[in-house]
Amino acid sequence: MKGRAIPQYPADRVAAGVAIKTEHETAIRDALATLPRRVRLDDGRKLLAAGEYAGGLGYRSNDDMVVLASYDPTPHGTLLHVSVSYASHVPSWADLRAVRAAFFPPDVDVIQVLPRAGEYVNVHQHTLHLFAAPETWQGGWNV
């Protein structure tokens, strides 16, 4: 990434996000404590906690997959957010399914958000994000 500028979130969105995280800091910290320190994916791979970061927990697998899990306050409530990445390639559908199964209950809808153009920021080109769907969106195909 030498010479490549890192995109920035709009300042108003950063300020709003900081305010929301500050307001819900205790709930986020309590939720973080519920995340496992070790995870076995259904394909047999193991994720080991590599450390805390900005309200979340980072994991690494033996094949260099990186998973970051956090509870993020949103306008729809505090939602589990799990990102999946590799340094050299985009995670596969099998990777997403394995991570989804490990971090989210089977009876909860999980979504990928493709933000509107004005809010899209690509900080890492090989990262995909999963979110627990808000409670009001639960219902499979009928969201």
C-alpha positions, -999 to +999 in steps of 0.1 A: +000+000+000+030+022-004+020+056-017-017+048-014-038+072+006-060+056+033-096+068+028-112+087+055-148+086+070-166+119+068-159+140+099-196+142+109-200+104+108-168+099+129-181+124+155-215+107+156-199+073+159-177+084+188-206+099+206-227+067+202-198+045+214-192+068+244-229+067+253-230+029+252-195+022+264-206+000+294-230-021+274-203-026+246-177-036+272-201-061+288-210-075+254-173-078+245-168-100+275-192-125+260-170-131+229-151-164+230-113-164+233-110-195+210-133-204+182-134-236+161-149-231+127-172-259+113-145-267+088-120-275+116-100-243+115-092-227+148-094-189+155-073-177+184-079-144+200-050-121+190-061-092+212-085-064+219-089-034+196-112-004+198-141-022+215-136-055+198-116-087+198-093-098+170-087-134+160-063-151+136-064-185+120-035-207+110-042-199+073-038-161+080-075-153+080-082-124+104-115-120+121-125-089+141-156-091+163-172-062+181-206-049+193-213-017+174-239+008+185-261+017+155-294+036+149-309+001+151-294-009+184-261-025+194-253-051+168-227-078+166-203-069+137-177-094+125-152-086+097-133-113+078-102-107+058-070-120+043-039-099+034-038-112-002-074-121-012-111-117-004-126-143+019-146-170+001-182-178+006-172-209+026-151-186+049-181-163+054-204-193+062-179-208+086-175-175+105-212-168+104-219-202+120-192-196+147-202-161+158-240-158+152-268-180+165-285-201+137-319-184+143-306-149+137-304-132+103-270-120+093-264-093+067-237-077+046-242-040+041-232-022+009-232+014+020-245+042-002-218+058-024-213+088-001-206+067+029-185+039+014-150+037+028-126+009+018-099+008+044-088-028+035-094-041+001-099-078+012-123-074+041-160-084+042-183-074+070-212-093+086-237-078+110-265-093+130-297-080+114-316-056+137-344-072+157-370-054+136-355-069+104-355-105+115-376-128+094-355-144+067-368-135+032-394-112+046-372-085+059 
